[in-house]
Amino acid sequence: MEKLIENFMIEELRNNFKTFIKKELSGYDYVYLTSDLRGFLKKYYPVKAEELCNLLTSCLLKEDITILIPTYSYVRKGVFYVDKTNSNLSYFTKWSLKLKKAYRTSHPIFSVCVLGKKWKIFKDIGKSAFGQNSIWDKLLKNKSSLLHFGRPFSLGNTMQHYVEQNVGANYRFHKTFKTKVFNKKKYIGKNFSAFVQNKKYNGKIIDTNTKKISKLIMKQRFYKVIGNDDDLTNITHLDFKKTYEFMCKQFYKNNNIFISYK
């Protein structure tokens, strides 16, 4: 009986995914996938986490959409092994790192796994996490989506730091890390960098804030969502370029749009 329920749930999910992808992602080449499976696992029990990952990625890949999954490891010193170093992010991350066909980028702090036919443009990227020739730079120059699966946009998206670097947010600074990067036995290099946040700004302790910009973005036409943010069953699509341009514009209106004071 449980297997019948599981099969029914999987079919319902597949239909929901396919309908949303065809409606909102037609013509897109890339998605940057931010995920949290807990809401879907609760609502669609007894469907398993691995089945959710397989289902969503297969629906996207069938539409020739290449997927980027964050596999951040935050290795600030020592050695980062592209093929071995784990990530403490979501289940989706851990699942993607086990895939033989996935390509993992080499930034020791902000690496991503890439699945799909168009993965090669991420093979040659710069050492700056958010600078010229970064994954974000390449996403901006192509037809890309920010796709949130079970994680509301208001809870955070790393794209914000790409915006902050490009608009010159002065509460952040460029930091170079001496971490040595290897892929198997091949030495890739060191001195990768990121645009990191100061602990204080204007004499006060600050923290990253996504909720302020999220309230504004949710009112825009390029914000598309099905499901529910409250129970973490949302599937949210935002056009990358439109979101980027909107966030830049809002920063110029309010330089504190991405931070809060403690």
Secondary structure, DSSP 8 states (H G I E B T S, - for coil): -HHHHHHHHHHHHHHHHHHHHHHHSTT--EEEEEE--HHHHHHTTT--HHHHHHHHHHHHHHTT-EEEEE------SSEEETTT----S-HHHHHHTT-TT-EE---SSS-EEEESTTGGGGSS--SBSSSTTSHHHHHHTS-EEEEEESS-GGG--THHHHHHHHHT-TTEEEEEE--EEEETTEEEES-EEEEEE-SEETTEEEEE--HHHHHHHTTSTTEEEES-TTTT--EEEEEHHHHHHHHHHHHHH-TTTTEEE-
